[in-house]
Amino acid sequence: METDMAITNISELEFAVFCIENIAIRLRVNAGRVYRALEDSHILHGYIVPEYDALHTQSKDYIVDDILLVMQERGVEI
């Protein structure tokens, strides 16, 4: 089961920003809306941060597609 994890270093912070910005670009929405959706749904601290070690080694498209799939599975809309 996923647990919410705090961002503990600059690499995780940069990765979180990277994810938010690239999802916003893909969806053509404001990054603030993406941040709020990921925060409110616990995807940011319950999926992106805990899975940082595995996700950050993937391509940008893979990361964005993966997070969008998680959002879809959880019914998160932006």
C-alpha positions in Angstrom: 0.0 0.0 0.0 1.3 3.4 -0.9 2.0 5.9 1.9 2.5 9.6 1.6 6.2 10.6 1.6 7.6 14.0 2.0 10.1 15.3 -0.6 13.5 14.9 1.2 16.1 16.3 -1.3 16.6 18.6 -4.2 16.5 15.7 -6.7 13.1 14.6 -5.7 11.9 18.2 -5.7 13.3 18.8 -9.2 11.7 15.6 -10.4 8.3 16.6 -8.9 8.5 19.9 -10.7 9.5 18.1 -13.9 6.5 15.9 -13.7 4.1 18.7 -13.0 5.4 20.9 -15.8 5.4 18.1 -18.4 1.9 16.9 -17.5 0.7 20.5 -17.8 2.3 20.8 -21.2 0.8 17.5 -22.4 -2.7 18.5 -21.1 -2.3 22.2 -22.1 -3.3 23.4 -18.7 -1.7 25.6 -16.0 0.9 23.8 -13.9 -0.9 25.1 -10.8 -4.0 23.0 -11.7 -1.8 19.9 -12.2 -0.1 20.5 -8.9 -3.4 20.9 -7.0 -4.8 17.7 -8.7 -1.7 15.7 -7.8 -1.6 17.0 -4.3 -5.4 16.6 -3.6 -5.4 13.0 -5.0 -2.2 12.1 -3.0 -0.5 11.1 -6.3 2.4 13.5 -5.7 3.4 12.3 -2.2 1.7 8.8 -2.5 3.1 7.8 -5.9 5.5 10.2 -7.6 7.8 10.7 -4.6 7.8 7.1 -3.3 8.5 5.8 -6.9 11.1 8.4 -7.7 14.0 5.9 -7.8 12.2 3.9 -10.5 10.5 6.6 -12.4 13.3 9.1 -12.8 15.3 6.5 -14.9 12.5 6.5 -17.5 11.9 8.7 -20.6 9.8 11.9 -20.2 7.0 10.4 -22.3 7.0 7.2 -20.2 6.8 9.2 -17.0 4.0 11.5 -18.2 2.1 8.5 -19.6 2.5 6.6 -16.4 1.3 9.4 -14.2 -1.6 10.1 -16.5 -2.6 6.5 -16.3 -2.5 6.6 -12.5 -4.6 9.8 -12.6 -7.1 8.1 -14.9 -7.3 5.0 -12.7 -8.0 7.1 -9.6 -10.6 9.3 -11.4 -8.5 12.5 -11.2 -9.6 15.1 -13.7 -8.0 18.4 -14.5 
